[in-house]
Amino acid sequence: MTADGRLAEAGGAAIGVTGLAVMGRNLARNLARHGYPVAVHNRSPERTRALIDEHGTEGTFVASESMEDFVGSLSRPRAIIVMVKAGEPTDAVIGPIFESIAARVDGTPCCVHIGPDGAGHFVKMVHNGIEYADMQLIAEAYDLLRAGLEAPPAEIAKIFRAWNDGDLESFLIEITADVLSHIDDTTGRPFVDIVLDEAEQKGTGRWTVQSALDLGIPITGIAEATFARSLSGHADQRQPARAAFGSDVSSLGVDDDDAFVEDVRRALYASKVVAYGQGFDQIVAGSNEYGWDIDPGALATIWRGGCIIRARFLNRIREAYDDGSRPSLLMAPPIAGRPPPGPARQLRRPHLQARRSRWLLPRRVGR
Ligand SMILES: NC(=O)c1ccc[n+]([C@@H]2O[C@H](COP(=O)([O-])OP(=O)(O)OC[C@H]3O[C@@H](n4cnc5c(N)ncnc54)[C@H](OP(=O)(O)O)[C@@H]3O)[C@@H](O)[C@H]2O)c1
């Protein structure tokens, strides 16, 4: 049976069942009888044909003989019930399904079996922690540029857009440019100037920091970002504190705009490398502690597409792991040595400049 007009309009079957032995076949029939168009598939196509021959009139079945056609016959988000033999056959079926729906970079699916029991959740938790750090660093870079150049957000957006053509290319840099150029319809003001400067920290940042303390891994960038988010949520304390203590922050005194922008770009790149490196160190420590045998190079590969922290320089992190193991990712030649003279020195100039003007870094960005 093929898709009818109603199905085509809906963009595909509502749900799919693969594995049409006793359980899958009956579940598919049940769904169809209740009015849900159901995509069906089985490793051996004879079972699929038998289902359609014997029960095809009970509802709308969309039969496929290949996994690709099966996945393609489903509406999004795709819901698939896997009813094949438990254990290895189930893994064998799930793998290709995930690979076929995953983002792809250079033809490689951003999908890998990370490890047993909680390994995948642990990695996703640290991924989110890295995301906290990445966003904090971008916010600080924006803040330095805005104050240093005394330029409006739309001008800073152009800088981020240009950065996105180089080593810093990433989803977060790209959307930062979009956000900074966005003008609020109601007030006609830059959106970034009217949005409430309060965020909260949700579970994953906090859990990442808690886990790092347990594992004894210094993830200073992620921890600072998590605390900055907490601080930002305490507007009730910030305003009275400003009234009580005032501020003696002076202008950043930038005399060469281009050099300053380049200093901030390099510092942002170096800081991001440090934050990602610390997160990867935590994943390696967790993997060792819990016996998960996680391949960190594979993570750098799958994070290149389809996720929030996707970034061009993950290629370097993958190179670093391909290059052999070492006590910390930050000591790997592809990370420590590029761009010369390595991350540490890139950080100093904007930091010194900020400190001369009595700015605190790390910093809560906002009004
Ligand atoms: N039967 C029950 O009472 C019952 C109760 C609760 C839960 N379950 C669970 O429900 C699931 C389905 O049970 P079942 O009794 O209907 O079927 P099953 O006998 O456990 O498994 C047969 C199904 O698995 C497929 N299969 C086996 N190895 C495969 C592989 N390497 N790649 C792709 N497909 C493979 C078979 O495809 P082919 O036709 O191509 O061989 C067939 O569709 C199982 O996980 C089972 O543990 C069953």
The ligand as a Gaussian input file, in Angstrom:
#p B3LYP/6-31G(d) Opt

LIG

0 1
 N        7.238000     -11.673000      21.697000
 C        6.924000     -11.199000      22.906000
 O        6.033000     -11.695000      23.629000
 C        7.624000      -9.968000      23.440000
 C        7.189000      -9.396000      24.614000
 C        7.809000      -8.201000      25.108000
 C        8.861000      -7.654000      24.408000
 N        9.319000      -8.232000      23.284000
 C       10.408000      -7.604000      22.590000
 O        9.921000      -7.073000      21.354000
 C       10.937000      -7.164000      20.351000
 C       10.333000      -7.942000      19.174000
 O        9.949000      -9.233000      19.630000
 P        9.316000     -10.309000      18.640000
 O        8.989000     -11.506000      19.433000
 O        8.243000      -9.653000      17.840000
 O       10.520000     -10.571000      17.609000
 P       11.888000     -11.383000      17.858000
 O       11.650000     -12.826000      17.526000
 O       12.494000     -11.060000      19.172000
 O       12.805000     -10.747000      16.697000
 C       12.527000     -10.990000      15.365000
 C       12.603000      -9.689000      14.606000
 O       13.917000      -9.116000      14.742000
 C       14.441000      -8.908000      13.423000
 N       15.903000      -9.019000      13.471000
 C       16.660000      -9.985000      14.073000
 N       17.967000      -9.712000      13.917000
 C       18.063000      -8.554000      13.176000
 C       19.118000      -7.799000      12.684000
 N       20.410000      -8.104000      12.941000
 N       18.831000      -6.685000      11.961000
 C       17.558000      -6.332000      11.726000
 N       16.480000      -7.029000      12.183000
 C       16.733000      -8.140000      12.897000
 C       13.791000     -10.002000      12.583000
 O       13.885000      -9.667000      11.234000
 P       13.844000     -10.808000      10.142000
 O       12.388000     -11.069000       9.856000
 O       14.553000     -10.216000       8.960000
 O       14.525000     -12.020000      10.706000
 C       12.392000      -9.936000      13.120000
 O       11.659000      -8.832000      12.600000
 C       12.142000      -7.867000      20.973000
 O       13.086000      -6.897000      21.357000
 C       11.540000      -8.561000      22.200000
 O       12.487000      -8.691000      23.243000
 C        8.688000      -9.386000      22.771000

